[in-house]
Amino acid sequence: MAQKSVTIQLPDELYERVQEAAEAANRPFETVLLESIDTLFSQPEPTADIQDLLHQLQDYSEPQLWAVVYRRLPWTQSLRLRELNLKNKQTTLSEIEQDELNSLIEQVDRDMLLRSEALLQLQQRGVNVDTYLKRGA
């Protein structure tokens, strides 16, 4: 895979959280940061076993768990989900469209389950998740 080099300025608080996670896991700072970004923007494979995904969360650092909490469908998929839902209310979907809608709904459901487990993991580690829950994000 090709790689790009990026230089960014991190807020002190974020830098310290990633540094703490890296030290706790005895891993390089850059590795933890890269994995956290990847966790935020990548979607699990649709064929991945949900139990395996839930189990993997136990090994995630706090920043990685927060990345799971804040991960959402990519914009194009979210838009397509809305389009298919609207069309489904107005008319009958083709079989291909219905399969696509079902797949997107399954992905949203799986993400919600992973998000809930990530929040539980954070809470069990003593992290206050009340602010997130009160916001209804």
FIPA-129778 format. One record per atom (N, C-alpha, C): atom name; residue number from 1; x, y, z. Coordinates in nm, 4 decimals. Each point is the difference from the previous one (the first is absolute). Example, Ala and Ser with C-alpha at 12.3 -4.5 7.8 and 13.67 -1.06 7.14 Angstrom:
<fikols>
+------+------+----------+----------+----------+
: name : resi :        X :        Y :        Z :
+------+------+----------+----------+----------+
:    N :    1 :   1.3190 :  -0.5690 :   0.7800 :
:   CA :    1 :  -0.0890 :   0.1190 :   0.0000 :
:    C :    1 :   0.0900 :   0.1200 :   0.0000 :
:    N :    2 :  -0.0350 :   0.1050 :  -0.0720 :
:   CA :    2 :   0.0820 :   0.1190 :   0.0060 :
:    C :    2 :  -0.0770 :   0.1090 :   0.0730 :
+------+------+----------+----------+----------+
</fikols>
This chain:
<fikols>
+------+------+----------+----------+----------+
: name : resi :        X :        Y :        Z :
+------+------+----------+----------+----------+
:    N :    1 :   0.0852 :  -0.1176 :   0.0000 :
:   CA :    1 :  -0.0852 :   0.1176 :   0.0000 :
:    C :    1 :   0.0897 :   0.1238 :   0.0000 :
:    N :    2 :  -0.0313 :   0.0936 :  -0.0879 :
:   CA :    2 :   0.0745 :   0.1256 :  -0.0048 :
:    C :    2 :  -0.0279 :   0.0806 :   0.1260 :
:    N :    3 :   0.0968 :   0.0786 :   0.0392 :
:   CA :    3 :  -0.0161 :   0.0801 :   0.1211 :
:    C :    3 :   0.0285 :   0.1460 :  -0.0305 :
:    N :    4 :  -0.0657 :   0.0859 :   0.0737 :
:   CA :    4 :   0.0213 :   0.1445 :  -0.0081 :
:    C :    4 :   0.0499 :   0.0475 :   0.1355 :
:    N :    5 :   0.0826 :   0.0996 :  -0.0024 :
:   CA :    5 :   0.0503 :   0.0596 :   0.1232 :
:    C :    5 :  -0.0819 :   0.1248 :   0.0308 :
:    N :    6 :  -0.0427 :   0.0125 :   0.1255 :
:   CA :    6 :  -0.0812 :   0.1139 :   0.0425 :
:    C :    6 :   0.0578 :   0.0546 :   0.1303 :
:    N :    7 :   0.0077 :   0.1306 :   0.0085 :
:   CA :    7 :   0.0425 :   0.0650 :   0.1240 :
:    C :    7 :  -0.1197 :   0.0753 :   0.0556 :
:    N :    8 :  -0.0344 :  -0.0277 :   0.1254 :
:   CA :    8 :  -0.1138 :   0.0677 :   0.0623 :
:    C :    8 :   0.0393 :   0.0491 :   0.1386 :
:    N :    9 :  -0.0731 :   0.1006 :   0.0450 :
:   CA :    9 :   0.0164 :   0.0502 :   0.1360 :
:    C :    9 :  -0.1127 :  -0.0605 :   0.0836 :
:    N :   10 :   0.0351 :  -0.0715 :   0.1061 :
:   CA :   10 :  -0.0996 :  -0.0607 :   0.0880 :
:    C :   10 :  -0.0193 :   0.0866 :   0.1234 :
:    N :   11 :  -0.1232 :   0.0155 :   0.0443 :
:   CA :   11 :  -0.0205 :   0.0684 :   0.1286 :
:    C :   11 :   0.0711 :  -0.0793 :   0.1108 :
:    N :   12 :   0.0499 :   0.0703 :   0.0992 :
:   CA :   12 :   0.0744 :  -0.0648 :   0.1087 :
:    C :   12 :  -0.0776 :  -0.1147 :   0.0624 :
:    N :   13 :  -0.1288 :   0.0219 :   0.0241 :
:   CA :   13 :  -0.0819 :  -0.1024 :   0.0656 :
:    C :   13 :  -0.0078 :  -0.1273 :  -0.0835 :
:    N :   14 :  -0.0193 :   0.0139 :  -0.1308 :
:   CA :   14 :  -0.0061 :  -0.1168 :  -0.0880 :
:    C :   14 :   0.1353 :  -0.0701 :  -0.0052 :
:    N :   15 :   0.1057 :   0.0775 :  -0.0137 :
:   CA :   15 :   0.1346 :  -0.0570 :  -0.0028 :
:    C :   15 :   0.0252 :  -0.0825 :   0.1264 :
:    N :   16 :  -0.0360 :   0.0555 :   0.1138 :
:   CA :   16 :   0.0234 :  -0.0692 :   0.1268 :
:    C :   16 :  -0.0821 :  -0.1282 :   0.0105 :
:    N :   17 :  -0.1244 :   0.0033 :  -0.0471 :
:   CA :   17 :  -0.0832 :  -0.1214 :   0.0051 :
:    C :   17 :   0.0587 :  -0.1102 :  -0.0882 :
:    N :   18 :   0.0447 :   0.0360 :  -0.1188 :
:   CA :   18 :   0.0594 :  -0.0995 :  -0.0893 :
:    C :   18 :   0.1317 :  -0.0497 :   0.0591 :
:    N :   19 :   0.0789 :   0.0907 :   0.0559 :
:   CA :   19 :   0.1266 :  -0.0383 :   0.0618 :
:    C :   19 :  -0.0239 :  -0.0968 :   0.1156 :
:    N :   20 :  -0.0996 :   0.0273 :   0.0831 :
:   CA :   20 :  -0.0327 :  -0.0894 :   0.1115 :
:    C :   20 :  -0.0425 :  -0.1373 :  -0.0506 :
:    N :   21 :  -0.0808 :  -0.0017 :  -0.1048 :
:   CA :   21 :  -0.0451 :  -0.1271 :  -0.0573 :
:    C :   21 :   0.1185 :  -0.0778 :  -0.0566 :
:    N :   22 :   0.0901 :   0.0695 :  -0.0663 :
:   CA :   22 :   0.1176 :  -0.0656 :  -0.0579 :
:    C :   22 :   0.0890 :  -0.0586 :   0.1101 :
:    N :   23 :   0.0212 :   0.0771 :   0.1054 :
:   CA :   23 :   0.0830 :  -0.0483 :   0.1103 :
:    C :   23 :  -0.0655 :  -0.1181 :   0.0707 :
:    N :   24 :  -0.1319 :   0.0086 :   0.0202 :
:   CA :   24 :  -0.0708 :  -0.1088 :   0.0682 :
:    C :   24 :   0.0063 :  -0.1294 :  -0.0808 :
:    N :   25 :  -0.0022 :   0.0126 :  -0.1314 :
:   CA :   25 :   0.0041 :  -0.1174 :  -0.0870 :
:    C :   25 :   0.1431 :  -0.0370 :  -0.0397 :
:    N :   26 :   0.0978 :   0.0815 :   0.0445 :
:   CA :   26 :   0.1401 :  -0.0209 :  -0.0349 :
:    C :   26 :   0.0169 :  -0.0064 :  -0.1528 :
:    N :   27 :  -0.0607 :   0.0992 :  -0.0664 :
:   CA :   27 :   0.0027 :   0.0060 :  -0.1454 :
:    C :   27 :   0.0427 :   0.1400 :  -0.0416 :
:    N :   28 :   0.0537 :   0.0144 :  -0.1210 :
:   CA :   28 :   0.0403 :   0.1326 :  -0.0472 :
:    C :   28 :  -0.1185 :   0.0949 :  -0.0133 :
:    N :   29 :   0.0239 :   0.1258 :   0.0321 :
:   CA :   29 :  -0.1014 :   0.1049 :  -0.0093 :
:    C :   29 :  -0.0638 :   0.0020 :  -0.1388 :
:    N :   30 :   0.0842 :  -0.0007 :  -0.1037 :
:   CA :   30 :  -0.0499 :   0.0094 :  -0.1372 :
:    C :   30 :  -0.0910 :  -0.1164 :  -0.0347 :
:    N :   31 :   0.0318 :  -0.1185 :   0.0497 :
:   CA :   31 :  -0.0821 :  -0.1185 :  -0.0277 :
:    C :   31 :  -0.1382 :   0.0150 :   0.0617 :
:    N :   32 :  -0.0049 :   0.0432 :   0.1241 :
:   CA :   32 :  -0.1290 :   0.0174 :   0.0684 :
:    C :   32 :  -0.0824 :   0.1080 :  -0.0695 :
:    N :   33 :   0.0638 :   0.1097 :  -0.0385 :
:   CA :   33 :  -0.0705 :   0.1076 :  -0.0681 :
:    C :   33 :  -0.0531 :  -0.0469 :  -0.1353 :
:    N :   34 :   0.0828 :  -0.0688 :  -0.0771 :
:   CA :   34 :  -0.0420 :  -0.0496 :  -0.1309 :
:    C :   34 :  -0.1141 :  -0.1004 :   0.0126 :
:    N :   35 :   0.0110 :  -0.0923 :   0.0944 :
:   CA :   35 :  -0.1067 :  -0.0989 :   0.0208 :
:    C :   35 :  -0.1297 :   0.0680 :   0.0427 :
:    N :   36 :   0.0108 :   0.1043 :   0.0808 :
:   CA :   36 :  -0.1195 :   0.0724 :   0.0447 :
:    C :   36 :  -0.0675 :   0.0698 :  -0.1173 :
:    N :   37 :   0.0785 :   0.0622 :  -0.0854 :
:   CA :   37 :  -0.0570 :   0.0660 :  -0.1183 :
:    C :   37 :  -0.0634 :  -0.1044 :  -0.0913 :
:    N :   38 :   0.0685 :  -0.1112 :  -0.0193 :
:   CA :   38 :  -0.0533 :  -0.1074 :  -0.0834 :
:    C :   38 :  -0.1310 :  -0.0531 :   0.0570 :
:    N :   39 :  -0.0054 :  -0.0161 :   0.1314 :
:   CA :   39 :  -0.1220 :  -0.0482 :   0.0649 :
:    C :   39 :  -0.1152 :   0.0969 :  -0.0223 :
:    N :   40 :   0.0283 :   0.1284 :   0.0028 :
:   CA :   40 :  -0.1038 :   0.1010 :  -0.0187 :
:    C :   40 :  -0.0569 :  -0.0019 :  -0.1414 :
:    N :   41 :   0.0846 :  -0.0168 :  -0.0996 :
:   CA :   41 :  -0.0446 :   0.0153 :  -0.1376 :
:    C :   41 :  -0.0244 :  -0.1300 :  -0.0751 :
:    N :   42 :   0.0437 :  -0.1112 :   0.0509 :
:   CA :   42 :  -0.0237 :  -0.1252 :  -0.0709 :
:    C :   42 :  -0.1261 :  -0.0666 :   0.0542 :
:    N :   43 :  -0.0597 :  -0.0779 :  -0.0837 :
:   CA :   43 :  -0.1172 :  -0.0769 :   0.0393 :
:    C :   43 :   0.0400 :  -0.1467 :   0.0067 :
:    N :   44 :  -0.0483 :  -0.0733 :   0.1002 :
:   CA :   44 :   0.0295 :  -0.1432 :   0.0044 :
:    C :   44 :  -0.0554 :  -0.0675 :  -0.1255 :
:    N :   45 :   0.0660 :  -0.1049 :  -0.0410 :
:   CA :   45 :  -0.0491 :  -0.0758 :  -0.1151 :
:    C :   45 :  -0.1413 :  -0.0501 :   0.0297 :
:    N :   46 :  -0.0905 :   0.0098 :  -0.0981 :
:   CA :   46 :  -0.1382 :  -0.0452 :   0.0229 :
:    C :   46 :  -0.0077 :  -0.1466 :   0.0401 :
:    N :   47 :   0.0998 :  -0.0772 :  -0.0417 :
:   CA :   47 :  -0.0029 :  -0.1432 :   0.0319 :
:    C :   47 :   0.0667 :  -0.0312 :   0.1344 :
:    N :   48 :   0.0588 :   0.1017 :   0.0632 :
:   CA :   48 :   0.0677 :  -0.0232 :   0.1280 :
:    C :   48 :  -0.1007 :  -0.0432 :   0.1061 :
:    N :   49 :   0.0390 :  -0.0978 :   0.0789 :
:   CA :   49 :  -0.0857 :  -0.0510 :   0.1068 :
:    C :   49 :  -0.0136 :   0.1051 :   0.1096 :
:    N :   50 :  -0.1237 :   0.0332 :   0.0341 :
:   CA :   50 :  -0.0251 :   0.1055 :   0.0982 :
:    C :   50 :   0.0591 :  -0.0363 :   0.1363 :
:    N :   51 :  -0.0045 :  -0.1266 :   0.0363 :
:   CA :   51 :   0.0567 :  -0.0410 :   0.1295 :
:    C :   51 :   0.1508 :   0.0234 :   0.0029 :
:    N :   52 :   0.0676 :  -0.0263 :  -0.1124 :
:   CA :   52 :   0.1437 :   0.0278 :  -0.0074 :
:    C :   52 :   0.0274 :   0.1494 :   0.0129 :
:    N :   53 :  -0.0811 :   0.0807 :  -0.0688 :
:   CA :   53 :   0.0174 :   0.1449 :   0.0062 :
:    C :   53 :  -0.0217 :   0.0514 :   0.1421 :
:    N :   54 :  -0.1030 :  -0.0498 :   0.0663 :
:   CA :   54 :  -0.0271 :   0.0418 :   0.1379 :
:    C :   54 :   0.1143 :  -0.0412 :   0.0920 :
:    N :   55 :   0.0523 :  -0.1188 :  -0.0208 :
:   CA :   55 :   0.1103 :  -0.0486 :   0.0835 :
:    C :   55 :   0.1260 :   0.0836 :  -0.0214 :
:    N :   56 :   0.0257 :   0.0423 :  -0.1236 :
:   CA :   56 :   0.1191 :   0.0799 :  -0.0305 :
:    C :   56 :  -0.0015 :   0.1340 :   0.0734 :
:    N :   57 :  -0.1192 :   0.0519 :   0.0290 :
:   CA :   57 :  -0.0087 :   0.1296 :   0.0677 :
:    C :   57 :   0.0685 :  -0.0019 :   0.1363 :
:    N :   58 :   0.0072 :  -0.1151 :   0.0626 :
:   CA :   58 :   0.0637 :  -0.0097 :   0.1315 :
:    C :   58 :   0.1472 :   0.0398 :  -0.0045 :
:    N :   59 :   0.0627 :  -0.0176 :  -0.1163 :
:   CA :   59 :   0.1422 :   0.0317 :  -0.0142 :
:    C :   59 :   0.0248 :   0.1417 :  -0.0504 :
:    N :   60 :  -0.1058 :   0.0743 :  -0.0304 :
:   CA :   60 :   0.0148 :   0.1353 :  -0.0524 :
:    C :   60 :   0.0414 :   0.0960 :   0.1108 :
:    N :   61 :   0.0775 :   0.0995 :  -0.0369 :
:   CA :   61 :   0.0338 :   0.1078 :   0.0920 :
:    C :   61 :  -0.1220 :   0.0918 :   0.0128 :
:    N :   62 :   0.0038 :   0.0900 :   0.0970 :
:   CA :   62 :  -0.1119 :   0.0939 :   0.0161 :
:    C :   62 :  -0.0220 :   0.0852 :  -0.1251 :
:    N :   63 :   0.1056 :   0.0562 :  -0.0601 :
:   CA :   63 :  -0.0244 :   0.0768 :  -0.1236 :
:    C :   63 :  -0.0628 :  -0.0851 :  -0.1115 :
:    N :   64 :   0.0396 :  -0.1259 :  -0.0082 :
:   CA :   64 :  -0.0586 :  -0.0873 :  -0.1016 :
:    C :   64 :  -0.1470 :  -0.0299 :   0.0302 :
:    N :   65 :  -0.0322 :  -0.0183 :   0.1271 :
:   CA :   65 :  -0.1402 :  -0.0216 :   0.0365 :
:    C :   65 :  -0.0837 :   0.1232 :  -0.0328 :
:    N :   66 :   0.0540 :   0.1189 :   0.0281 :
:   CA :   66 :  -0.0730 :   0.1223 :  -0.0348 :
:    C :   66 :  -0.0153 :   0.0110 :  -0.1514 :
:    N :   67 :   0.0982 :  -0.0472 :  -0.0752 :
:   CA :   67 :  -0.0122 :   0.0016 :  -0.1459 :
:    C :   67 :  -0.1160 :  -0.0877 :  -0.0448 :
:    N :   68 :  -0.0177 :  -0.1143 :   0.0655 :
:   CA :   68 :  -0.1143 :  -0.0868 :  -0.0322 :
:    C :   68 :  -0.1301 :   0.0707 :   0.0362 :
:    N :   69 :  -0.0026 :   0.0660 :   0.1141 :
:   CA :   69 :  -0.1198 :   0.0716 :   0.0446 :
:    C :   69 :  -0.0409 :   0.1062 :  -0.1017 :
:    N :   70 :   0.0955 :   0.0720 :  -0.0538 :
:   CA :   70 :  -0.0307 :   0.1113 :  -0.0910 :
:    C :   70 :  -0.0050 :  -0.0403 :  -0.1471 :
:    N :   71 :   0.0324 :  -0.1246 :  -0.0312 :
:   CA :   71 :  -0.0026 :  -0.0450 :  -0.1396 :
:    C :   71 :  -0.1440 :  -0.0034 :  -0.0515 :
:    N :   72 :  -0.0174 :   0.0475 :  -0.1205 :
:   CA :   72 :  -0.1312 :  -0.0001 :  -0.0652 :
:    C :   72 :   0.0154 :  -0.0541 :  -0.1412 :
:    N :   73 :  -0.1129 :  -0.0295 :  -0.0598 :
:   CA :   73 :   0.0018 :  -0.0421 :  -0.1401 :
:    C :   73 :   0.0677 :   0.1076 :  -0.0841 :
:    N :   74 :   0.0767 :  -0.0405 :  -0.0995 :
:   CA :   74 :   0.0515 :   0.1015 :  -0.0919 :
:    C :   74 :  -0.1161 :   0.0791 :  -0.0597 :
:    N :   75 :   0.0273 :   0.1245 :  -0.0310 :
:   CA :   75 :  -0.1036 :   0.0918 :  -0.0456 :
:    C :   75 :  -0.0784 :  -0.0562 :  -0.1179 :
:    N :   76 :   0.0679 :  -0.0591 :  -0.0970 :
:   CA :   76 :  -0.0695 :  -0.0514 :  -0.1185 :
:    C :   76 :  -0.0943 :  -0.1137 :   0.0361 :
:    N :   77 :   0.0406 :  -0.0862 :   0.0918 :
:   CA :   77 :  -0.0872 :  -0.1098 :   0.0419 :
:    C :   77 :  -0.1172 :   0.0519 :   0.0827 :
:    N :   78 :   0.0249 :   0.0982 :   0.0826 :
:   CA :   78 :  -0.1070 :   0.0591 :   0.0792 :
:    C :   78 :  -0.1049 :   0.0636 :  -0.0910 :
:    N :   79 :   0.0464 :   0.0721 :  -0.1008 :
:   CA :   79 :  -0.0906 :   0.0608 :  -0.0966 :
:    C :   79 :  -0.0800 :  -0.1064 :  -0.0743 :
:    N :   80 :   0.0678 :  -0.1067 :  -0.0403 :
:   CA :   80 :  -0.0686 :  -0.1085 :  -0.0719 :
:    C :   80 :  -0.1041 :  -0.0666 :   0.0900 :
:    N :   81 :   0.0302 :  -0.0166 :   0.1255 :
:   CA :   81 :  -0.0961 :  -0.0582 :   0.0940 :
:    C :   81 :  -0.1252 :   0.0864 :   0.0078 :
:    N :   82 :   0.0185 :   0.1307 :   0.0093 :
:   CA :   82 :  -0.1155 :   0.0912 :   0.0044 :
:    C :   82 :  -0.0812 :  -0.0078 :  -0.1295 :
:    N :   83 :   0.0694 :  -0.0041 :  -0.1131 :
:   CA :   83 :  -0.0696 :  -0.0090 :  -0.1292 :
:    C :   83 :  -0.0835 :  -0.1269 :  -0.0094 :
:    N :   84 :   0.0598 :  -0.1120 :   0.0387 :
:   CA :   84 :  -0.0716 :  -0.1270 :  -0.0085 :
:    C :   84 :  -0.1171 :  -0.0053 :   0.0984 :
:    N :   85 :   0.0194 :   0.0543 :   0.1188 :
:   CA :   85 :  -0.1106 :   0.0050 :   0.0965 :
:    C :   85 :  -0.1160 :   0.0830 :  -0.0529 :
:    N :   86 :   0.0302 :   0.1147 :  -0.0573 :
:   CA :   86 :  -0.1035 :   0.0860 :  -0.0566 :
:    C :   86 :  -0.0708 :  -0.0691 :  -0.1156 :
:    N :   87 :   0.0771 :  -0.0578 :  -0.0880 :
:   CA :   87 :  -0.0595 :  -0.0697 :  -0.1148 :
:    C :   87 :  -0.0851 :  -0.1171 :   0.0470 :
:    N :   88 :   0.0444 :  -0.0698 :   0.1029 :
:   CA :   88 :  -0.0733 :  -0.1145 :   0.0530 :
:    C :   88 :  -0.1350 :   0.0421 :   0.0578 :
:    N :   89 :  -0.0078 :   0.1212 :   0.0531 :
:   CA :   89 :  -0.1264 :   0.0508 :   0.0536 :
:    C :   89 :  -0.0962 :   0.0396 :  -0.1121 :
:    N :   90 :   0.0560 :   0.0370 :  -0.1150 :
:   CA :   90 :  -0.0814 :   0.0499 :  -0.1099 :
:    C :   90 :  -0.0408 :  -0.1084 :  -0.0986 :
:    N :   91 :   0.0831 :  -0.1022 :  -0.0128 :
:   CA :   91 :  -0.0251 :  -0.1029 :  -0.1001 :
:    C :   91 :   0.0691 :  -0.1289 :   0.0419 :
:    N :   92 :  -0.0096 :  -0.1011 :  -0.0824 :
:   CA :   92 :   0.0656 :  -0.1274 :   0.0271 :
:    C :   92 :   0.1408 :   0.0026 :  -0.0578 :
:    N :   93 :   0.0957 :  -0.0412 :   0.0808 :
:   CA :   93 :   0.1386 :  -0.0055 :  -0.0451 :
:    C :   93 :   0.0227 :  -0.1241 :  -0.0866 :
:    N :   94 :   0.0944 :   0.0124 :  -0.0919 :
:   CA :   94 :   0.0413 :  -0.1181 :  -0.0758 :
:    C :   94 :   0.0713 :  -0.0946 :   0.0961 :
:    N :   95 :   0.0198 :  -0.1219 :  -0.0423 :
:   CA :   95 :   0.0673 :  -0.0978 :   0.0852 :
:    C :   95 :   0.1424 :   0.0457 :   0.0322 :
:    N :   96 :   0.0673 :   0.0553 :  -0.0980 :
:   CA :   96 :   0.1368 :   0.0491 :   0.0217 :
:    C :   96 :   0.0004 :   0.1162 :   0.1000 :
:    N :   97 :  -0.0951 :   0.0926 :  -0.0145 :
:   CA :   97 :  -0.0096 :   0.1120 :   0.0924 :
:    C :   97 :  -0.0335 :  -0.0474 :   0.1410 :
:    N :   98 :  -0.0897 :  -0.0979 :   0.0107 :
:   CA :   98 :  -0.0374 :  -0.0525 :   0.1310 :
:    C :   98 :   0.1189 :  -0.0665 :   0.0670 :
:    N :   99 :   0.0788 :  -0.0736 :  -0.0782 :
:   CA :   99 :   0.1203 :  -0.0629 :   0.0550 :
:    C :   99 :   0.0996 :   0.1063 :   0.0471 :
:    N :  100 :   0.0143 :   0.1063 :  -0.0790 :
:   CA :  100 :   0.0903 :   0.1086 :   0.0377 :
:    C :  100 :  -0.0478 :   0.0678 :   0.1285 :
:    N :  101 :  -0.1301 :   0.0264 :   0.0081 :
:   CA :  101 :  -0.0578 :   0.0607 :   0.1200 :
:    C :  101 :   0.0226 :  -0.0896 :   0.1211 :
:    N :  102 :  -0.0267 :  -0.1290 :  -0.0153 :
:   CA :  102 :   0.0203 :  -0.0934 :   0.1114 :
:    C :  102 :   0.1454 :  -0.0030 :   0.0448 :
:    N :  103 :   0.0911 :   0.0039 :  -0.0956 :
:   CA :  103 :   0.1427 :  -0.0001 :   0.0326 :
:    C :  103 :   0.0392 :   0.1256 :   0.0775 :
:    N :  104 :  -0.0495 :   0.1154 :  -0.0428 :
:   CA :  104 :   0.0310 :   0.1248 :   0.0698 :
:    C :  104 :  -0.0600 :   0.0013 :   0.1403 :
:    N :  105 :  -0.1210 :  -0.0503 :   0.0146 :
:   CA :  105 :  -0.0638 :  -0.0070 :   0.1319 :
:    C :  105 :   0.0789 :  -0.0932 :   0.0917 :
:    N :  106 :   0.0451 :  -0.1128 :  -0.0535 :
:   CA :  106 :   0.0822 :  -0.0921 :   0.0803 :
:    C :  106 :   0.1287 :   0.0671 :   0.0447 :
:    N :  107 :   0.0600 :   0.0781 :  -0.0885 :
:   CA :  107 :   0.1234 :   0.0705 :   0.0350 :
:    C :  107 :  -0.0251 :   0.1019 :   0.1105 :
:    N :  108 :  -0.1091 :   0.0738 :  -0.0092 :
:   CA :  108 :  -0.0346 :   0.0977 :   0.1038 :
:    C :  108 :  -0.0253 :  -0.0707 :   0.1328 :
:    N :  109 :  -0.0722 :  -0.1106 :  -0.0048 :
:   CA :  109 :  -0.0281 :  -0.0763 :   0.1213 :
:    C :  109 :   0.1293 :  -0.0532 :   0.0633 :
:    N :  110 :   0.0879 :  -0.0522 :  -0.0836 :
:   CA :  110 :   0.1267 :  -0.0530 :   0.0504 :
:    C :  110 :   0.0844 :   0.1122 :   0.0614 :
:    N :  111 :   0.0023 :   0.1151 :  -0.0678 :
:   CA :  111 :   0.0756 :   0.1139 :   0.0537 :
:    C :  111 :  -0.0566 :   0.0468 :   0.1332 :
:    N :  112 :  -0.1321 :  -0.0024 :   0.0127 :
:   CA :  112 :  -0.0617 :   0.0424 :   0.1260 :
:    C :  112 :   0.0364 :  -0.0978 :   0.1124 :
:    N :  113 :   0.0020 :  -0.1283 :  -0.0310 :
:   CA :  113 :   0.0390 :  -0.0992 :   0.1002 :
:    C :  113 :   0.1465 :   0.0195 :   0.0404 :
:    N :  114 :   0.0866 :   0.0236 :  -0.0977 :
:   CA :  114 :   0.1410 :   0.0248 :   0.0306 :
:    C :  114 :   0.0170 :   0.1284 :   0.0803 :
:    N :  115 :  -0.0755 :   0.1036 :  -0.0358 :
:   CA :  115 :   0.0055 :   0.1274 :   0.0720 :
:    C :  115 :  -0.0420 :  -0.0204 :   0.1458 :
:    N :  116 :  -0.1058 :  -0.0752 :   0.0205 :
:   CA :  116 :  -0.0485 :  -0.0258 :   0.1362 :
:    C :  116 :   0.1031 :  -0.0772 :   0.0813 :
:    N :  117 :   0.0611 :  -0.0996 :  -0.0616 :
:   CA :  117 :   0.1021 :  -0.0780 :   0.0707 :
:    C :  117 :   0.1225 :   0.0858 :   0.0292 :
:    N :  118 :   0.0374 :   0.0867 :  -0.0926 :
:   CA :  118 :   0.1142 :   0.0891 :   0.0226 :
:    C :  118 :  -0.0284 :   0.0926 :   0.1181 :
:    N :  119 :  -0.1218 :   0.0528 :   0.0073 :
:   CA :  119 :  -0.0373 :   0.0852 :   0.1136 :
:    C :  119 :   0.0038 :  -0.0781 :   0.1302 :
:    N :  120 :  -0.0464 :  -0.1237 :  -0.0034 :
:   CA :  120 :   0.0040 :  -0.0842 :   0.1195 :
:    C :  120 :   0.1450 :  -0.0246 :   0.0430 :
:    N :  121 :   0.0865 :  -0.0296 :  -0.0966 :
:   CA :  121 :   0.1419 :  -0.0219 :   0.0307 :
:    C :  121 :   0.0615 :   0.1249 :   0.0634 :
:    N :  122 :  -0.0313 :   0.1161 :  -0.0562 :
:   CA :  122 :   0.0513 :   0.1252 :   0.0555 :
:    C :  122 :  -0.0498 :   0.0205 :   0.1426 :
:    N :  123 :  -0.1287 :  -0.0222 :   0.0204 :
:   CA :  123 :  -0.0572 :   0.0185 :   0.1337 :
:    C :  123 :   0.0635 :  -0.0963 :   0.1000 :
:    N :  124 :   0.0228 :  -0.1239 :  -0.0412 :
:   CA :  124 :   0.0623 :  -0.0978 :   0.0894 :
:    C :  124 :   0.1449 :   0.0364 :   0.0326 :
:    N :  125 :   0.0619 :   0.0803 :  -0.0848 :
:   CA :  125 :   0.1378 :   0.0457 :   0.0248 :
:    C :  125 :   0.0014 :   0.1288 :   0.0822 :
:    N :  126 :  -0.1171 :   0.0451 :   0.0420 :
:   CA :  126 :  -0.0074 :   0.1179 :   0.0854 :
:    C :  126 :  -0.0150 :   0.1306 :  -0.0750 :
:    N :  127 :  -0.0230 :  -0.0060 :  -0.1289 :
:   CA :  127 :  -0.0177 :   0.1210 :  -0.0795 :
:    C :  127 :  -0.1438 :   0.0471 :   0.0152 :
:    N :  128 :  -0.0181 :   0.1289 :   0.0203 :
:   CA :  128 :  -0.1335 :   0.0566 :   0.0121 :
:    C :  128 :  -0.0584 :   0.0178 :  -0.1396 :
:    N :  129 :  -0.1015 :  -0.0797 :  -0.0331 :
:   CA :  129 :  -0.0631 :   0.0070 :  -0.1321 :
:    C :  129 :  -0.1326 :   0.0748 :   0.0058 :
:    N :  130 :  -0.0332 :   0.0554 :   0.1154 :
:   CA :  130 :  -0.1293 :   0.0670 :   0.0179 :
:    C :  130 :  -0.0198 :   0.1169 :  -0.0953 :
:    N :  131 :   0.1047 :   0.0784 :  -0.0241 :
:   CA :  131 :  -0.0115 :   0.1146 :  -0.0903 :
:    C :  131 :  -0.0410 :  -0.0468 :  -0.1390 :
:    N :  132 :   0.0619 :  -0.1056 :  -0.0468 :
:   CA :  132 :  -0.0338 :  -0.0546 :  -0.1318 :
:    C :  132 :  -0.1455 :  -0.0469 :  -0.0010 :
:    N :  133 :  -0.0398 :  -0.0715 :   0.1037 :
:   CA :  133 :  -0.1354 :  -0.0546 :   0.0063 :
:    C :  133 :  -0.1056 :   0.1111 :   0.0100 :
:    N :  134 :   0.0291 :   0.1037 :   0.0759 :
:   CA :  134 :  -0.0950 :   0.1097 :   0.0163 :
:    C :  134 :  -0.0181 :   0.0782 :  -0.1309 :
:    N :  135 :   0.1064 :   0.0084 :  -0.0791 :
:   CA :  135 :  -0.0088 :   0.0692 :  -0.1280 :
:    C :  135 :  -0.0869 :  -0.0765 :  -0.0984 :
:    N :  136 :  -0.0114 :  -0.1280 :   0.0230 :
:   CA :  136 :  -0.0810 :  -0.0817 :  -0.0903 :
:    C :  136 :   0.0658 :  -0.0195 :  -0.1341 :
:    N :  137 :   0.1328 :   0.0050 :  -0.0015 :
:   CA :  137 :   0.0744 :  -0.0127 :  -0.1260 :
:    C :  137 :  -0.0112 :  -0.1332 :  -0.0553 :
+------+------+----------+----------+----------+
</fikols>
